[in-house]
Amino acid sequence: MDKCFFCKVKKNKDLIVWESDSLFAIYDMNPVSPGHALVIPKRHIVNLTELNETEWINYKLAISEIISSNRNTDLKKIYNSFIKLNR
């Protein structure tokens, strides 16, 4: 799908903070709170209820690992780089 925003984002490996065979995660450029990340399925679905068992397992793993990573990440530096991208 060449019009899919997330397919385009997935091509920029510098933005990906976590990845598995079925999912990837990026920090939200307009975060609700510092460290807010989006966990995105690699296959196109409409609703999270469409995730298969493997994807659900990876989804839970992604959340756990991103929380752990946030504790050791300079989130201010990341969000400053987003600001520079949007200028």
Secondary structure, 3 states (H helix, E strand, C coil): CCCCHHHHHHCCHHHEEEECCCEEEEECCCCCCCCCEEEEECCCCCCHHHCCHHHHHHHHHHHHHHHHHHCCCCHHHHHHHHHHHCC
